[in-house]
Amino acid sequence: MAVKLKVFLQEQAYIGGCCTAMVCQSTDGEPLFPRLDEYVSGAKKLLSAVSKTYGDKVEIAVVNPSGLTAIWDNFRLKIKPETPAWVLGGKKIFEGIPELGELQAALDAALS
């Protein structure tokens, strides 16, 4: 039986359109999501490793936290759009980018 791993991750592709300057920049010109590239890169590496290690045992879903489909989870799990959140079996297990070993330990526990 597969477990579901949801990763709530704001990606650059979701921040676009005609209001990019308003969405991406605060009033002082600093980016609202300064670590966005670092988070996306780290998450991609982890998800690739999880996919290779667990295959069909882990169903991976990457969710845009600012999308309409994420509203319920955002409130229920206290998801912050500026920080990646990792949800396993309906419970938030990490914020930010965890170490691979920590993520694998959580997945192993869920699969056993």
Residue pairs with C-beta under 8 A, 6 or more apart in sequence:
2 56
2 57
2 58
2 59
3 57
3 58
3 59
3 88
3 89
3 107
3 110
3 111
4 58
4 59
4 61
4 88
4 89
5 50
5 58
5 59
5 60
5 61
5 86
5 87
5 88
5 107
6 61
6 62
6 63
6 73
6 86
6 87
6 88
7 43
7 47
7 60
7 61
7 62
7 63
7 84
7 85
7 86
7 87
8 63
8 64
8 65
8 70
8 73
8 74
8 79
8 84
8 85
8 86
8 87
9 39
9 40
9 43
9 62
9 63
9 64
9 65
9 84
10 33
10 36
10 39
10 64
10 65
10 66
10 81
10 82
10 84
11 36
11 40
11 62
11 64
12 36
12 37
12 40
14 64
14 66
14 67
15 23
15 24
15 33
23 32
24 31
24 32
24 33
25 31
25 32
26 32
32 82
33 81
33 82
38 97
39 83
39 84
39 96
39 97
42 97
43 62
43 84
43 97
46 97
46 98
46 100
46 103
47 60
47 62
49 100
50 58
50 60
50 103
50 104
50 107
51 58
51 60
53 104
54 107
54 111
57 111
58 107
58 111
63 69
63 70
63 73
64 70
65 74
65 79
65 80
65 81
65 85
66 81
70 79
73 79
73 87
74 81
77 85
77 87
77 91
77 92
78 92
79 85
79 92
80 95
83 95
83 96
84 95
84 96
84 97
85 92
85 94
85 95
86 92
86 93
86 94
86 95
86 98
86 103
87 93
88 106
88 107
88 110
89 110
93 106
94 102
94 103
94 106
